[in-house]
Amino acid sequence: MSEFLEKYGPVALIAGGSEGVGAAYASMLAERGLDLVLVARSADKLEALRSELAQQYPDRRITTIAADLTALGTPELLAERTAGLEIGMLIYNAGANWRNADFLDSDMAYASQLTALNAITPMTLCHHFGALMRERGRGGIILISSLAYMVGKPRTAIYSAAKAFSTTFGEAFWFEMKQHGVDVLTHALGSVDTPFIQRNHPHAYGKGDKPETVARAALESLGNGPVLRAGEGDQFYRVLSGMSRAEAVETMFRAGEMYAD
Ligand SMILES: NC(=O)c1ccc[n+]([C@@H]2O[C@H](COP(=O)([O-])OP(=O)(O)OC[C@H]3O[C@@H](n4cnc5c(N)ncnc54)[C@H](OP(=O)(O)O)[C@@H]3O)[C@@H](O)[C@H]2O)c1
């Protein structure tokens, strides 16, 4: 058995595992010998990926769960459906920003949904699966964040804040878990060419990293937490961190649509 499988196997749960970055993880982890539980809303996309991977890796057991990660009860459903499995790796990839608008022009239902998807549900799943990993004294958790966590981004305030929450949470969790043999890494992505970006921000598509590149980088850095920041765009953020907060927020606002969320 490989060292990777021994430490992070036998099963990986990927929340947001039907396409893009999540699908890249699914393929790489199947290649490394892990069985998979893939979660996303679209049953069709999950089934398409499951059948593609089953052909490529016939020895892997691949389970799909169609569920909305913003819905009340989904974390409990996932706990129930995985009760007989040893989840040694949790990847929380699902996350998005659907609207760019001033905070007061967004309704609170949208704010709650966005916060659930990007901050509350990942934390809830870390609580459940992290406890089981701590008991076993091994495992790995990757939380997908965004470089938008570094500065409050006007017209995207809720998303920026939710990613800051998950990144800060991930940092502290990394420290708490490392003494129990569990690796936690938060990966703050820059622009990535995913189907979501192609559908929702077509002007940004084609300029970003490839899903496979970012998934590989995180798997290679899993033992080197707490935070891995994307290379592309990082220069921009380094410049921002040298500015006063007011200048940084204003610069972010001016950069606007140049950077995907
Ligand atoms: N792409 C970028 O440029 C970029 C930049 C910075 C950060 N990020 C972060 O990277 C992660 C992936 O981003 P992406 O959307 O571009 O890539 P993706 O990996 O192509 O897709 C996101 C996955 O999450 C699932 N998902 C979305 N909302 C969900 C929900 N409510 N319940 C269950 N599953 C859900 C999607 O499937 P369904 O639609 O079928 O549910 C899909 O499988 C996110 O956390 C995002 O914030 C991306």
The ligand as an SDF file (V2000), in Angstrom:
LIG
                    3D

 48 52  0  0  0  0  0  0  0  0999 V2000
  -12.8480   29.0660  -10.7330 N   0  0  0  0  0  0  0  0  0  0  0  0
  -12.2340   30.1180  -10.2070 C   0  0  0  0  0  0  0  0  0  0  0  0
  -11.7170   30.9990  -10.9160 O   0  0  0  0  0  0  0  0  0  0  0  0
  -12.1220   30.2460   -8.7180 C   0  0  0  0  0  0  0  0  0  0  0  0
  -11.3810   31.3210   -8.1810 C   0  0  0  0  0  0  0  0  0  0  0  0
  -11.2240   31.4090   -6.8130 C   0  0  0  0  0  0  0  0  0  0  0  0
  -11.8170   30.4520   -5.9930 C   0  0  0  0  0  0  0  0  0  0  0  0
  -12.5560   29.4450   -6.5340 N   0  0  0  0  0  0  0  0  0  0  0  0
  -13.1720   28.4560   -5.6230 C   0  0  0  0  0  0  0  0  0  0  0  0
  -12.8870   27.1650   -6.1230 O   0  0  0  0  0  0  0  0  0  0  0  0
  -13.9680   26.2600   -5.8340 C   0  0  0  0  0  0  0  0  0  0  0  0
  -14.4610   25.6010   -7.1270 C   0  0  0  0  0  0  0  0  0  0  0  0
  -14.9160   26.5870   -7.9910 O   0  0  0  0  0  0  0  0  0  0  0  0
  -15.6930   26.3970   -9.3700 P   0  0  0  0  0  0  0  0  0  0  0  0
  -17.1790   26.4730   -9.1550 O   0  0  0  0  0  0  0  0  0  0  0  0
  -15.1030   27.3420  -10.3240 O   0  0  0  0  0  0  0  0  0  0  0  0
  -15.3110   24.9840   -9.7370 O   0  0  0  0  0  0  0  0  0  0  0  0
  -15.8350   23.5350   -9.9550 P   0  0  0  0  0  0  0  0  0  0  0  0
  -14.8800   22.6900   -9.2430 O   0  0  0  0  0  0  0  0  0  0  0  0
  -15.9620   23.4200  -11.4270 O   0  0  0  0  0  0  0  0  0  0  0  0
  -17.3520   23.3390   -9.4240 O   0  0  0  0  0  0  0  0  0  0  0  0
  -17.8970   23.4520   -8.1840 C   0  0  0  0  0  0  0  0  0  0  0  0
  -18.5230   22.1280   -7.7420 C   0  0  0  0  0  0  0  0  0  0  0  0
  -19.3500   22.3820   -6.6030 O   0  0  0  0  0  0  0  0  0  0  0  0
  -20.6740   21.8950   -6.8440 C   0  0  0  0  0  0  0  0  0  0  0  0
  -21.5960   22.7760   -6.1580 N   0  0  0  0  0  0  0  0  0  0  0  0
  -21.7880   24.1010   -6.3470 C   0  0  0  0  0  0  0  0  0  0  0  0
  -22.7640   24.5430   -5.5550 N   0  0  0  0  0  0  0  0  0  0  0  0
  -23.1990   23.4660   -4.8470 C   0  0  0  0  0  0  0  0  0  0  0  0
  -24.2260   23.2670   -3.8750 C   0  0  0  0  0  0  0  0  0  0  0  0
  -24.9990   24.2590   -3.4640 N   0  0  0  0  0  0  0  0  0  0  0  0
  -24.4010   22.0300   -3.3600 N   0  0  0  0  0  0  0  0  0  0  0  0
  -23.6350   20.9910   -3.7840 C   0  0  0  0  0  0  0  0  0  0  0  0
  -22.6650   21.1190   -4.6890 N   0  0  0  0  0  0  0  0  0  0  0  0
  -22.4590   22.3460   -5.2200 C   0  0  0  0  0  0  0  0  0  0  0  0
  -20.8330   21.8960   -8.3600 C   0  0  0  0  0  0  0  0  0  0  0  0
  -21.7840   20.9490   -8.8190 O   0  0  0  0  0  0  0  0  0  0  0  0
  -23.3630   21.2720   -8.9770 P   0  0  0  0  0  0  0  0  0  0  0  0
  -23.4460   22.5810   -9.7030 O   0  0  0  0  0  0  0  0  0  0  0  0
  -23.8990   20.1100   -9.7530 O   0  0  0  0  0  0  0  0  0  0  0  0
  -23.9340   21.3240   -7.6110 O   0  0  0  0  0  0  0  0  0  0  0  0
  -19.4160   21.4630   -8.7710 C   0  0  0  0  0  0  0  0  0  0  0  0
  -19.2610   20.0680   -8.6430 O   0  0  0  0  0  0  0  0  0  0  0  0
  -15.0280   27.1080   -5.1390 C   0  0  0  0  0  0  0  0  0  0  0  0
  -14.8810   26.9720   -3.7470 O   0  0  0  0  0  0  0  0  0  0  0  0
  -14.6970   28.5240   -5.5630 C   0  0  0  0  0  0  0  0  0  0  0  0
  -15.1500   29.4890   -4.6430 O   0  0  0  0  0  0  0  0  0  0  0  0
  -12.7230   29.3170   -7.8760 C   0  0  0  0  0  0  0  0  0  0  0  0
  1  2  1  0
  2  3  2  0
  2  4  1  0
  4  5  1  0
  4 48  2  0
  5  6  2  0
  6  7  1  0
  7  8  2  0
  8  9  1  0
  8 48  1  0
  9 10  1  0
  9 46  1  0
 10 11  1  0
 11 12  1  0
 11 44  1  0
 12 13  1  0
 13 14  1  0
 14 15  2  0
 14 16  1  0
 14 17  1  0
 17 18  1  0
 18 19  2  0
 18 20  1  0
 18 21  1  0
 21 22  1  0
 22 23  1  0
 23 24  1  0
 23 42  1  0
 24 25  1  0
 25 26  1  0
 25 36  1  0
 26 27  1  0
 26 35  1  0
 27 28  2  0
 28 29  1  0
 29 30  1  0
 29 35  2  0
 30 31  1  0
 30 32  2  0
 32 33  1  0
 33 34  2  0
 34 35  1  0
 36 37  1  0
 36 42  1  0
 37 38  1  0
 38 39  2  0
 38 40  1  0
 38 41  1  0
 42 43  1  0
 44 45  1  0
 44 46  1  0
 46 47  1  0
M  CHG  2   8   1  16  -1
M  END
$$$$
